[in-house]
Amino acid sequence: MKLPLGRPWFGPRRFGCGVSPMNGQGWACIGVYVLAMAMIPTLMGREARGADALGILAALLGCTALLLVVVWLKMDRTQPLRWRRDGD
């Protein structure tokens, strides 16, 4: 399925299997994700127990799901995902 979403932000990793950021937009996306993951527990209350803790967990899982959707939409599909060794 070809999606007209412009240049890819994530491309194949040099070592291993998967994708990694290719340009500034990809790195910015990862940075926003890391910042959100660090800020959610602080903003929702550090001493969360019970239902509050479930809310924090739901927010963290929601951020992760959003990141996975963005990576899937903006990854380079011209090269298949496979195990790589030093850029081969």
C-alpha positions as CSV (number, residue, x, y, z in Angstrom):
1,M,0.0,0.0,0.0
2,K,1.5,3.3,-1.1
3,L,0.7,6.3,1.1
4,P,1.5,9.8,-0.4
5,L,3.0,11.2,2.8
6,G,6.2,12.8,1.4
7,R,9.7,12.0,2.4
8,P,10.3,9.2,4.9
9,W,11.4,10.1,8.4
10,F,12.5,6.6,9.4
11,G,14.6,4.2,7.4
12,P,16.2,0.7,7.9
13,R,18.7,0.4,10.7
14,R,22.4,-0.1,9.9
15,F,22.7,-3.0,12.4
16,G,19.8,-5.4,13.3
17,C,16.2,-5.3,12.3
18,G,13.8,-2.4,12.4
19,V,13.9,1.3,11.6
20,S,15.6,4.4,13.0
21,P,15.3,8.1,12.4
22,M,16.8,9.3,9.0
23,N,16.5,13.0,9.3
24,G,15.6,15.9,11.7
25,Q,11.9,15.2,11.6
26,G,12.4,11.6,12.7
27,W,14.7,12.7,15.5
28,A,12.2,15.4,16.6
29,C,9.5,12.8,16.7
30,I,11.6,10.6,19.0
31,G,12.5,13.6,21.1
32,V,8.8,14.6,21.6
33,Y,8.0,11.0,22.5
34,V,10.8,10.8,25.1
35,L,9.8,14.2,26.6
36,A,6.1,13.1,26.7
37,M,7.0,9.8,28.4
38,A,9.0,11.7,31.0
39,M,6.4,14.4,31.6
40,I,3.2,12.3,31.8
41,P,3.9,10.9,35.3
42,T,4.9,14.3,36.6
43,L,1.9,16.1,35.2
44,M,-0.6,13.4,36.3
45,G,0.8,13.1,39.8
46,R,3.9,11.3,41.1
47,E,2.1,9.6,44.0
48,A,-0.6,8.0,41.8
49,R,-2.3,4.9,43.2
50,G,-5.1,2.8,41.9
51,A,-7.2,4.5,39.2
52,D,-4.6,7.3,38.9
53,A,-1.9,4.8,38.1
54,L,-4.1,3.2,35.5
55,G,-4.6,6.6,33.9
56,I,-0.9,7.2,33.8
57,L,-0.4,3.7,32.3
58,A,-3.1,4.4,29.7
59,A,-1.5,7.7,28.7
60,L,2.0,6.1,28.4
61,L,0.5,3.3,26.2
62,G,-1.4,5.9,24.2
63,C,1.9,7.8,23.5
64,T,3.6,4.6,22.5
65,A,0.8,3.7,20.1
66,L,0.8,7.2,18.6
67,L,4.6,6.9,18.0
68,L,4.2,3.5,16.3
69,V,1.5,4.9,14.0
70,V,3.7,7.8,13.0
71,V,6.7,5.5,12.4
72,W,4.6,3.2,10.3
73,L,3.2,6.1,8.2
74,K,6.6,7.8,7.8
75,M,9.0,4.8,7.3
76,D,10.9,4.1,4.1
77,R,9.1,1.2,2.4
78,T,11.6,1.0,-0.6
79,Q,13.8,-1.4,1.4
80,P,12.4,-4.5,3.2
81,L,12.8,-4.9,6.9
82,R,15.4,-7.6,7.5
83,W,18.4,-8.4,9.6
84,R,21.3,-6.1,8.6
85,R,25.0,-6.2,9.4
86,D,27.0,-3.0,8.9
87,G,24.8,-1.5,6.2
88,D,24.5,-4.6,3.9
